[in-house]
Amino acid sequence: MNYVKKSVADAPLRGKKVLLRCDFNVPLKNGVIGDDTRIRAALETIRFILREGGSVIACSHLGRPKGQVVPEMSLKPVAERLGELLGLPVQMAPDCVGAGTEAMAKALQPGQVLLLENLRFHKEEEKNDPDFAKALASLADLYVSDAFGTVHRAHASTAGVADYLPAYCGFLIAAELKALGGAVEDPVRPLVAVLGGAKVADKLAVIDHLLDKADTLLIGGGMSYTFTKALGGQIGSSLLDEEKLDYVRKMMDKAKAKGVKLLLPVDSLISTAISGGEEPRVVPDGQIPDGWMGLDIGPETRKLFASEIEKAGTVIWNGPMGVFEEPAFAGGTMAVAAAMAACKGTTVIGGGDSVSAVQKAGLADKISHISTGGGASLEFLEGKELPGIACLPDA
């Protein structure tokens, strides 16, 4: 896949109406937005279109209404917040298609912004229904895709509309492709990949793909115990993907054959339960007694991983090192966050948990790139073709 796409910066915007796919899937409770990060992420592209003499017809999904109109999942609060951030009124359409919405889109003047109602109030959105895509496309002259968090899904607003309008990527997607594409396809070496999280099954394809790209793989989190078990170690009642033991052995053989350094934890912080168990203690890897479980990487592993991260030319991190939601088992994840911040190379973080760990540690501004797309960045790291990117013309 080509990671350099035609950008909104190349689009003829003056006097044009732009259908802009944003990711406004924000946490919403009783009509109050809990976190407006995703709205802020769209501002650069919106302001650019308006500055260049275009008008914006923004669209997004919110939640999972499953093709039904669910008033609590209306984008009205988003329109208000977007208006506050832009410093201009944002008109709210009654729906994302239909006569009322068409009339509002038609009346839209350069410099104005219209927000369509939740796309997923229509089941045709997730089915990538061609008629629905055509109806969305009919509202505008151009299509700009800027919702990286949804590009791994072939929906009407993320892929289908590109069949009916000249398509471009927004600044957010351009930045994601440059950072993730550059890290995987053209990294400053050594390229170190840090992979954590609970289940091996979730990361198998990523490990497989990165074995062809990385110089060093650091494996932590719950998934590391399947590797330890595959090597004959004792893991007590730690997380185990029994069915993946053979696969994991093959992975380790592949790493050896390719000369990729694959490092597992050398010690673990263990307890008998995630909360309310025995006082946590540190044991060497592969020596977890029955009834105990590994819940974080130990102090020696933190030092080992940090030294690999700090001397890297490029680091990609996806997934926590332990049950970091519990303060007692957050140390390993925080140590990786600190090592990422101290690294002089390019640092890229993808995946919700790693992102929240870095934000919790107050180190987000020390990271080169923090991906906005959990599932999308994971599929990107697996080397999969993303429908919402494949539909955009190459630069």
KALINQUI-V589807 format. One record per run of one state. SS is the DSSP state (H for helix, E for strand, - for the rest). FROM is the first residue (numbers start at 0). LEN is the number of residues. Records with the same first field share a line. If there is no record, write none. Layout:
# KALINQUI-V589807
SS: FROM-LEN, FROM-LEN
This chain:
# KALINQUI-V589807
-: 0-4, 5-1, 10-6, 21-6, 29-2, 33-3, 41-1, 51-3, 59-11, 73-2, 86-3, 92-6, 107-5, 115-3, 121-1, 126-3, 137-4, 145-2, 150-9, 163-2, 169-1, 185-5, 195-4, 210-5, 219-4, 230-3, 235-6, 258-2, 264-2, 271-9, 284-2, 288-4, 297-1, 310-3, 318-8, 329-1, 342-3, 349-2, 360-3, 366-2, 370-3, 381-5, 390-3, 394-1
E: 4-1, 6-1, 16-5, 27-2, 31-2, 54-5, 89-3, 112-3, 141-4, 165-4, 190-5, 215-4, 233-2, 260-4, 266-5, 280-4, 286-2, 292-5, 313-5, 345-4, 368-2, 393-1
H: 7-3, 36-5, 42-9, 70-3, 75-11, 98-9, 118-3, 122-4, 129-8, 147-3, 159-4, 170-15, 199-11, 223-7, 241-17, 298-12, 326-3, 330-12, 351-9, 363-3, 373-8, 386-4
